[in-house]
Amino acid sequence: MKKMIYLDNAATTPTAPEVIEAMLPFYERRYGNPSALYDLGQKSHDAIEESRKIIAQSIGAQPEEIYFTAGGSESDNWALKCTAESMVMRGRHIITTKIEHHAILRTCGYLEQNGYEITYLPVNDKGTVSLEQVRRAIRPDTILISVMMANNEIGTIEPIARIGMLARRYGICFHTDAVQAYGHIPIEVNRMNIDMMSASAHKFNGPKGTGFLYVRKKKRIPPFIHGGGQESGVRAGTENVPGIVGMGKAAAMAMESLKERMEIETRMRDYLIYSVLKQVPKVRLNGEWNNRLPNNVDFCFDELEGGNLLVMLDMDGICASAGSACSSGEHEPSHVLTAIGVPPEIARGALRLTLNEKITAEQIDYVTACIKKNVTILRGQKETVKFT
Ligand SMILES: *Cc1c(COP(=O)(O)O)cnc(C)c1O
């Protein structure tokens, strides 16, 4: 069987063997409940606190500012719903963008139904939010600004530090969905003036169903899940000990290799973009070439259906995506591509390839050749045989 080339790392990443190895003892021998007083329980407790320290350190935070959750979607829901609820005396206005993940957009939709007012900021044709637009959207009753750090479809990196500074100046709480960014680009919550930040382990070679929410100490978030006293009493439920341990290990590994991985991925990303733009006609790169995640490539091909291209690439052993994992299977064109002004008939031909540091130049040559072949077939432009 042909070796698979996995280019859908924005949807999820393979769990690192070292992560699995770190997790296994917590299923097998070290199963104690972290709240229990005997040694077996305390060992689980210690392991969780060790992960908290690693993760806090990775973003320049304090351990008590890290809350473990069941992933990015939960972190986003918690940040938005609980801020909205606790700040309601001050106002009901929230600022976000049109290109957020559905975990943000649909939570905002829910809040709208409950009497909150949401401003969805537009982005430019590269997917960047304008600072001036943020400033103009701020009102006396604005209680929260939530802008993603990097977009999951087109990879655009937003000017988070400057938006954070603006929010700070106006005394407004600033949340960022950093699920695509954490473990892939450097993040410092203090330098970037971030008050709350969501991340998810399975996007950086950790286990699925585990994530965290960073909350600046002074901001004190209300409970999201009521029950026991876990996570300082704001997120009840017996901790996912193996998951949290695995996420800690994945975070430590991500930080250790960050610089090197970014270099390799950026080089390979640029080679893939260059090769496809050069060899395949009628294609556009979505987002900006430089200001994008090191591992993200997103194209639109004219005159074809992205879903069909995916099926053909799958037969060639290549795993890719038509955009966000959450919207594939839906027939609406991607809200992100719509927001950057891609016409619907072109947005249908979207292809997202998200790399990791293991990709080789030979694999990129193979992927480019497969894209070229399949695009030609799908456009019904098979080269006519020349008779001499
Ligand atoms: C994947 C993703 C999420 C959701 O994270 P889960 O852990 O899968 O719930 C949220 N936001 C962004 C930007 C993502 O890429």
The ligand as an ORCA input file, in Angstrom:
! r2SCAN-3c Opt
* xyz 0 1
  C     -10.042     23.067     16.206
  C     -10.412     24.455     16.587
  C     -11.318     24.709     17.634
  C     -12.037     23.601     18.353
  O     -11.167     22.850     19.161
  P     -11.650     21.414     19.695
  O     -10.593     21.026     20.656
  O     -11.692     20.525     18.494
  O     -12.970     21.609     20.334
  C     -11.583     26.010     17.965
  N     -10.994     27.042     17.320
  C     -10.124     26.845     16.313
  C      -9.490     28.015     15.646
  C      -9.801     25.547     15.915
  O      -8.956     25.362     14.899
*
